Amino acid sequence: MACTCHTTCSSDTPAATAAALSPRWRRALWIALVVNAVMFAVELAAGLHAASVSLLADAIDFAGDAANYGLSLAVLGMAATWRSRAAWVKGATMFGYGLFVLGKSAWVWAQGTVPDAYTMGAVALLAFAANVGVAALLYAWRHGDANMRSVWLCSRNDALSNLAVLAAAGGVFGSGHGWPDWTVAGVMAALALSAGWAVMRLARQELRPAMA
């Protein structure tokens, strides 16, 4: 979920353009898109069944990632300016997702709902396996432009979020209360807000030469 860029990524260099046009990159994006779309459906159903806000948050994150991979596919072969604009849209999406999850966590906290820990744990393990697989698939492009780097970081950090959901399931099971679920969802929201802002900032940096 949380996707940050701590270094300036390459922009319209020959290497970046060649990487963006690589058939391997296109194929990796398609696989990532399908995996995330399937996991969105799985986690949405499980989150509703288990009354877990952290699972629902992760499900929405899978949907956002699938849309982001589709956006990355749409700008393949375009100029670096368009790839940077796509990265900015992805950052804005992550930021909006963080706001939604924060609001949803506050609402569930007010209701005092206790989720099903067993469903949370099982689905979190499945989601972790899916995200580790996607992150490994995208590993070769982790040092690309803002668009490529944001895709890789999203997949890597999503796997960490799955571990957090798994820990929340253990907390719910051990305590009999819903606060671990709400807490993890709140942390996921904060990370999404930070990551979305970082990706938007990097994309703006890449767009400055074109704007000038």
PEURUR-V385660 format. One record per backbone hydrogen bond with DSSP energy under -1.0 kcal/mol. NH is the residue of the N-H (numbers start at 1). CO is the residue of the C=O. Records with the same first field share a line. If there is no record, write none. Layout:
# PEURUR-V385660
NH->CO + CO
This chain:
# PEURUR-V385660
17->13
18->14
19->15
20->16
21->17
22->19
26->22
27->23
28->24
29->25
30->26
31->27
32->28
33->29
34->30
35->31
36->32
37->33
38->34
39->35
40->36
41->37
42->38
43->39
44->40
45->41
46->42
47->43
48->44
49->45
50->46
51->47
52->47
56->52
57->53
58->54
59->55
60->56
61->57
62->58
63->59
64->60
65->61
66->62
67->63
68->64
69->65
70->66
71->67
72->68
73->69
74->70
75->71
76->73
78->75
83->79
84->80
85->81
86->82
87->83
88->84
89->85
90->86
91->87
92->88
93->89
94->90
95->91
96->92
97->93
98->94
99->95
100->96
101->97
102->98
103->99
104->100
105->101
106->102
107->103
108->104
109->105
110->106
111->107
112->108
113->108
116->50
120->116
121->117
122->118
123->119
124->120
125->121
126->122
127->123
128->124
129->125
130->126
131->127
132->128
133->129
134->130
135->131
136->132
137->133
138->134
141->138
142->139
144->141
149->145
150->146
151->147
152->148
153->149
154->150
155->151
156->152
157->153
158->154
159->155
160->156
161->157
162->158
163->159
164->160
165->161
166->162
167->163
168->164
169->165
170->166
171->167
172->168
173->169
174->170
175->171
176->172
182->178
183->179
184->180
185->181
186->182
187->183
188->184
189->185
190->186
191->187
192->188
193->189
194->190
195->191
196->192
197->193
198->194
199->195
200->196
201->197
202->198
203->199
204->200
205->201
206->202
207->203
208->204
211->207
212->208
